[in-house]
Amino acid sequence: MLLDEFIPVDKSSAIRAFLFSLLTDDDVEVICGSVLPEDVLSALNCLNLLGKVVKQNGGVFKISGKTKKPTGPIDCGNSATMMHILMGISVYLGDDFELTGDKSLMSRNHSDFSEAAKLYHGNFVETTLTKESAQLKSFHLISMLKSGGRVHFKSRTRRNTEDLLAKTGAEIVEKPNSVEVSPVGRLHGYSVEIKLDPSSAFVSACAALIFGKSFEISDIYKDDSRMTTFLLLQNAGFDIQIEDEGDSFKVSGSPLCKEAHDINVKENQVAEIIDEIPFVAFIVARIGKTFTVKNASWLRNKESDRISESVKRFSLTFETEEFADGFSVSGVTKHALKGDIPHSFDHRMEMLSSLIAIDSGYYFKMNDSYKISFPKFYELFKYLKND
C-alpha cells in the first residue's frame, strides 16, 4: 500500500523554509503542497507581520519583501520549533521579538534558549549544547551567522537547519560532533522543495503494521538520523527496507515479524528518535518484547510530559516501569484494558492513544490536536481499514 498521499511535508523543514526567508531580502520560493500542518501554517502566517509578502499558487509559495521589526507579538501557536527559530533570527537581526503561543507552548521550559541568547554580544561564540536538541542547535547556528561561532554536541540531531542555511550561502563546516559557522554579511534567496515528514511516515508505518498491512512510503526527507526509527523496527525483527532515491528515501515494510527482539535505545540514538519514542515502544511491546529508553529526560518538556503520559497509556495493556529519564514497557505480560485510554492536547499522545485503541478494540474519539502535525491522520486510518 502506497501511503504517500496521506503524509504531510516535513514539519521541521517547512517551518524553517518559511522563517529563513526573514534572513534575506531576496525572493524565496517554497514548494511544499497545499495541505499544511497547523504548526507550519503558524510559521507561514507570521511572515506578513515582519514585512514579507506571500503569494500562493497551489503548493508553491513565493515570498518577497524587506524584513522589518514586527510592531506586535508573534503568535507561535503550538510550535516550539517556530518560537526557537525566531529567537535565533532575532539575535541575527539584532531586533527584539515578542513571542507568544498557546497554553501548552507557554507552559514549557524555554530557559535553555533564553540563557543561550546571553552569549551573543557581537563576538565569536564557542559553546556546547546544554541539551541534545535539534532546536537548540538551530538556535545557535542562526545566532552565529552574525559574528561566527562553533557549537559542540554529543549526538547527531536533525540537520534541517544545516541543509537550508547552505542554500542561503552560509559557510558551515560540519564535523562529527561540532558545527562551525562563519560570519556572513548577506544571505541569499533560495528555492526549496520540502519532502515528506519522516516522523509522520513512521507513525503511518506503525498504523499499517497494526492493521496488518504491508506499506510503502516514498519521497521522505533525506536525513540518515531520521531513519533510526525504522532501523529499530528492523532490529526488533520486522522486514523493513530503506532505499536511497537520490534526494529522498523510500521505506517499505511488512507486518510479518521474523524473530522478535527486545530494543534498548542507546544514548546517542535518543535525540534522533525523540518524537517517535512512544510509537517505537508500542510496536515493540505489542510483539511481546521489551522496549527500554533512558537518557530521554527532554521528553518531559514537550507538549506534555511524554514519559509519564506514555507510561499511563501503556500500563492499560502492558507491564511498565517509569524512570526519571525514561521508561520500560514489556509486552510479555499482557492483560485486558483496565481503564479509559486518556485524552491529551499533545498531538503525539493523541495519535498514540488512537493506535492503542485500534489494537485493543477499545473505543477512543480523538480531538483535533492531530492537525498540528498530521492533518490526514484519520484519513489514513480509513484507508488502511477499508482497503
N, C-alpha and C positions, 0 to 999 in steps of 0.2 A: 504494500500500500504506500503510495507516494503521498507524503504529508505536507509538502512544501506550502500549499495554498493557505494553510491554517497558521503557519508560524510567522510571527512578526519580525520586522527588521531588528538587528542587534541594537538593543536599547542603549548600551554604553556608547557605541559608536555614533548612533544617530544624535544623541544629546550633545556629544562633543562636536559633531559635524555642524550642527546649528550654532552652538555657542562660540565655537572658534572663529566664526565669521566676525565676531566682535574684536578679534585681534588684528584685523586688517580692514582697510578702507577699499580694497579691491573687491570685484564681484566674486560671488561664491555660488556654486551650484551643488545641490544635494539631491541625489536620486535615491528615494527610499520607500516608494509605494505610498498609497493614499490612506491606508488604514493604519493609524499610528497608535501605539500605547499612550495612555494618558501622561506618563512621565515625559515622553518625547514631545507631546503637544505642549506641555508646560514650558519646555525649552524653546520651542518654536514661537509660542505666543508672547514671550518676553522680549523678542528682538525689537519690536516697534518701540518699546519703552526706551531703548538705547540707540535710537536713531536709524534703525535699519528698515528697509522696505522689502517686503517679501511678496513675490508673485508665484502662484502655484498653477501648474498645468498638469493635472493628474497626479502622478507620483514624483514630479520634478519640481523642485523649489529653487527659485533664483533669488538671491539675497544681494542687495546693493545698499549704498549709503554710507555716510561717515558716522563712526561710532561716537556717541556723546554720553555724558554722565546722565543717568536717569534722574528724573525730578521727584520720583516717589518710590515706594517699596516695590520690590520684585517678588512676586509670589511663585515659589518653587513647588507648590503643591505637595506631593508626597516624595519628591525626588531629592534624596541626599546627594546623588551624583551631580545634579544641576546646581545645588547650593554650593558644593565644594569646588566645582569647576569655576563657578562665578567668583568665589573667594580668591582663587588664583588669578583669574583675569583682572580683578580689581587691583591686586598687587601689581601686576604688569602694567596696567594703565595708569596707576597712581591715583585712582579715584576710590572713594568710599561708596559701597553699595549697601543699601538697606535690604536685607534678605529676610523673607518670611516664608511660611509654609503652613501645611495643615497641622492638626494637633499632634499627630504621630511624629512628623518631622521635627517639630519644635520641642518635643519632649525628649529627643535623643541627645546624647552627649557629643558635642562638636568641639570639645576643648582641645583635641589634638591639632585641629586646624587653626583655631584661634591662637594657640601657643606657637605653632609653626609660623604664622604670619609675623610674629615679633622678630623673626630672624632677618627680615628683609628691610634693609636700610640703604640700598644702593651699592652694596658690596657683594663680591663673590661669596656664595654660601656653600659650605660643605656640611652635610648633616646625614643622619641615619634615621630611617623611618621608626617612629615610636610604635607603630602597629603595621603589620604586613597587609596593607590595604592599597588596592589599585587607586582608589580615590585620593588617598593621602599622597601617594607617589605622584599622581597627576597634578595635585595642588602645587607640589614643589617644582615639578618640571615647568609648569606655566609661570610660576613666580620667578624662576631663574632666568627666564628669557631676557629680562631687563639687564642684569649685571653678571649673569653666568653663575654656575654652581655645579655641585656634584652631590647626588643622593645615593646612599648605600642602603641595601636591604638584604635580608636573609634568603627570601624565597621569590621565585618568579610570580608576578601577578599579571593581570590583563594588561595588554600593551596597546590598547586603542589610542592612547594619547601619543605614544611614540610614533605610531604609524601616521597619524593625522598631522602632527607637527612637522614631520618630514615633508609632507605635501605643501606646507606653508613656506618652506625654505629654511626652517630652523636647523641649526647644526647640532646634531646629537650624536654622542659616542656611547654606544652600549657595550657593557662588559657583563660577565655572568652575574655579578652582584652589585652593580652600580650603573648609573647613567650620568653622563656629564653633558651639560648644556652650555653652549657658547652664547655670549651676549648678541642680541640681534637688534638692529635699528629699525628694520621694516620687515613685516611678514607679508607674504603674497596671498592672492586669492587662490582658490582651488576648486576642482570639480571632483566629487567623490560619490561612488555608488555604494550604498550600505547593503551588506549581505544579511542573511538570516541570523537570528539570535541563537547562539549555542545553548544558552540556558533554557529557553523555550523549546528548542529542539530536543533537549534531554528530557524535559517534562513530557513532551509528546511521545518520545520513545518509551518512557515509563508507562504512559497510558496505553500504548499499543501492546506492551508486554502483559499488562493486567487484563486487557481484553482478549489476550491470546492471539494477537495478530503479528505477522511479520511486517516490517516497516522499511521505508527508505526516505531519507531526507537529504536533499542536495543544496548546493549554494549556501553553505553555512560559513559564517565569518571565519577567516583563517587565522587561528592563533593556537599553536600547539598546546598551550596550557589549558585552553578551554575544552580540549578533548579528554582531559584526565577523567572526567565523569564516565565517559564511555569506556575508557580503558579499565576503570574499576569494575564495570559490569563484565568486561572480558575476563578479568581476574576472578570474578565471582562464578564464572562458568558459562556465561551466555555467549552465543555466537554473534558477535558484534564485529562489523567490518568498517574500517575508516579508510577512505580513498582520497588521495590528493588530486584535486581537479584544477590545479594551477593557481587560481586566485581564490579558491574556496575549498571546503571539504564536503564530501558526501559520506553519510553514515547509513548503514543498513544493519538490520538485526532480526533475530528470530526469538520467539518466546521459549524455544527449547533450551534447557539448561543441561549441558553435558555432565558435569560433575560439580556440584555446588561447593563453594569455598567461603570461609569467613573473610571479612575485609577489615583490616586495621589501617586507618588512614595515617599516613606518615606526616610528620610535622611540616615538611616542605610542600605537601600537597594541599594543605588546608586553604591557603589563600587562593589557590586555583579553582577550588570547588565550593567556595564559601556559601554561595546562594543555593547550591544543589544538594548540600549535605543531607537534609531531611529526606529527599527523594531517593538518593542512593541507599540510605539506611532502610527505607521502607521496602525497596525492591529486594535487598539482600535478606531482610528478615522474613519476607513472605516466601522465600525458597528454603526456609528452615535453618538459616545460618546466622551468625552473629556479626554485627557491624559495630565498630568502636572508633570514636574520634576523640582526641584530646587536643590541647593547644588551639582551641577554637573559641576562646572567650569573646572574640569580636562578634560572634553570633548573638550575644546578649544585647548588642547595641544596634539592632536592625529595627524594622517597623514594630517588632515585638521582641521579647526575649526568646529567640528561636530554639535555644537549648531546652528551656522548661516547657515551651509550647509544643515542641516535637515530642518530648517525653510524655506529656499529657495525652497526646493523640495515640502514640504507640502503646501506652500502657493499657489501652482498651482491649488490645488483642495480643500483645507480646510482653515478655518479661523485659523490663528496662532498668537501667541504673543511670542516675544523673550525677555528673561530676561538676566541679566548679568551672571547668573549661571544656566540657564536652558531655558525651553520653554514650551509653552502650545499649543496643537493642538486640534481643535474641529471639529468633523465630522457632527455637527448639521446643519451647513450651508454649503452645498456642491455645488460647481459650476463647470462649464466646465474648462478644461485646458486653461490657459491664455498665455502660452508660452512654450518654449522648456524645456524639462527635462534636467537639467545641467549635464555636464560631470565632472569627477574628476579623479585624480590618487590615491585617497583614495579608497581602495578596498571595504570598507563597504558602502561608499556613492554610489559607482557604483552599488553595489548589491541592495541598496535601490531604486535607480533610475530604475533598471530593474523591481523590484516588482511593483513600481508605474506605469510603462509602461504596464505591464500585466493587471493591474486592470483598467486602463483608456482606454486601446486600442490604446494608443499613441506609435508611433514607437520610439524605442531607441536602438542604437547599442553600446554595452558595449565595453570598451577597455580591455586589458589583465590583468588589475590590480587584478581581482578576483583570479588569480593564486597565489597571495601572501598568501592567507589563504584557498581557496576553489577551487582546480583545476577542480572538476567535477560539478561546479555550473551550467553551461549551459546544461550539460548532464542531470542533474536533471530536468531542465525546459522541455527538450524534452520528458523525460519520463512522467512527470505529464501531459503534453499537449496531448500526444498520447495514453496514457493508456485507 
